Amino acid sequence: MLQHLSAHRQNGFFTLRRALKQGRRRVSVCNLCFRALAILKATMDSLLTAADNALRTLFATPRASTPTPAQGMAEPDLAPAQRRLAGALMRVNHVGEVCAQALYTAQAAVTRDPDLRAHLLEAAREETDHLAWTRQRLDALDSRPSLLNPLWFAGAFALGLVAAKVSDRASLGFVAETERQVAAHLASHLTRLPEQDLPSRAVVARMKEDEERHAVQARASGAMELPLAARSAMRAAAKVMTTTAHHI
């Protein structure tokens, strides 16, 4: 293709008049060439966006576009054991948001539907808020993110690519099921967080609402119902992740 473009330059073949003189077949080759360049550019743009998102998610301090639900709330006086529990639960939630960034970025990079891409990127923006809020809670609780975040990100990115390669409906089905499981997981955290840790509880409650809304939007956009085996595998993988992130 590069040799073909070089020949264009040497022969002055970039004008329509000269292209027509060379015959319709040559014009078709040129159109194919330019179409390939456009696809290559779009692919490179998606890859660069994905790489930028990975670096920001894993190594930069996330910045929320909306205030945290915990804004203005006083930090609770927690016993050491309560502080450790709250920190561990918020670390698990932070890992979930790292995975959400990877999932949405991968799916947005693969889909060719501009409306679906816009939907996925908007969901990713909201998940960035969650990422920032959970990180703020980790700092306030004197805790830290998971040491395995790069591994979690890579795994979720791979799953997002696989789902998106199947079809847009399968991709949306994966989103809907993921968000449903995450919302249930957050609901369980609300029963485990210390009652006096109002800031953490406010963050988790707001995240649960957002995840439920994302699931509803995915289904409304045409998400397919995933097979039972796929849903079970997702639950098993989430169990491994949450159990490990609770400690590491």
C-alpha positions, -999 to +999 in steps of 0.1 A: +000+000+000+029+024+008+045+016-026+012+023-042+009+057-025+045+065-035+037+058-071+008+082-067+032+109-057+057+102-085+030+101-112+009+130-099-020+106-095-038+123-066-060+143-089-093+129-101-086+139-137-054+119-140-069+091-121-097+088-147-071+087-175-055+057-159-088+038-160-116+028-136-096-001-122-068+021-110-094+044-094-108+015-075-074+005-062-069+041-050-103+041-032-094+008-015-061+023-005-076+054+010-103+033+028-075+011+043-057+042+055-089+055+071-095+022+089-058+021+100-061+057+114-093+048+133-076+017+147-046+036+158-067+063+174-086+036+194-054+019+205-039+052+216-070+061+235-069+027+252-033+031+261-039+066+275-068+053+296-047+024+310-019+047+321-043+072+336-063+045+354-033+027+368-007+054+375-024+088+377-046+103+404-081+100+391-102+133+389-139+132+393-161+154+371-188+155+398-183+160+436-181+129+457-213+119+475-192+121+507-186+158+503-191+177+535-194+146+557-172+143+587-147+114+589-160+089+615-141+078+645-135+041+637-119+014+657-088-001+641-106-032+630-135-012+615-110+010+596-093-021+582-126-036+571-138-004+555-105+000+538-105-035+524-141-031+511-133+002+494-102-014+479-123-041+464-147-014+450-117+005+436-106-027+418-141-029+403-138+005+389-103-002+375-119-032+357-148-011+345-124+013+329-107-015+311-140-031+300-156+000+286-123+012+269-119-022+252-155-023+240-154+013+227-122+005+208-137-024+189-173-013+181-180+004+148-213+018+159-207+055+168-238+056+190-227+026+210-192+040+213-205+072+226-227+053+252-196+033+263-174+063+267-201+082+287-204+052+310-166+051+313-167+088+323-191+080+351-169+051+362-140+075+363-160+094+390-164+062+409-127+055+405-118+089+420-144+086+448-132+052+459-096+063+458-105+093+480-120+069+505-090+047+505-068+077+513-092+089+541-091+054+556-053+052+555-056+023+531-042+016+496-053+003+461-047-033+452-012-041+443-026-063+414-044-035+396-024-039+364-034-076+363-071-068+369-070-042+342-054-065+317-079-093+324-109-070+321-096-054+289-092-089+273-127-099+283-140-067+269-123-073+236-136-108+233-172-097+241-170-069+216-156-091+189-186-114+191-212-087+184-225-054+197-254-072+213-231-096+231-209-066+242-240-049+257-250-082+273-217-084+290-221-049+302-256-056+315-246-087+334-214-071+348-233-041+361-260-064+376-234-084+395-215-053+406-248-037+419-255-069+439-219-068+452-222-032+463-255-040+481-237-066+501-210-040+510-237-018+524-245-045+549-209-049+559-195-013+561-195+001+596-227+020+603-208+051+614-188+053+582-213+075+565-189+088+538-181+053+525-217+043+527-228+074+507-202+066+480-212+029+477-249+038+476-244+062+448-222+038+429-249+011+432-275+035+417-252+043+388-244+006+381-281-003+381-288+025+356-260+013+333-275-022+333-309-008+324-294+013+296-275-016+282-306-038+281-326-009+265-299-006+238-304-043+228-282-063+251-285-101+246-290-124+276-258-142+282-258-180+285-259-194+320-224-208+317-211-173+308-228-157+338-215-184+361-180-180+348-182-142+354-194-148+390-165-172+396-140-148+382-154-119+403-152-141+434-115-147+428-109-110+422-128-097+452-114-122+476-078-115+465-083-077+464-097-077+499-061-085+511-037-076+484 
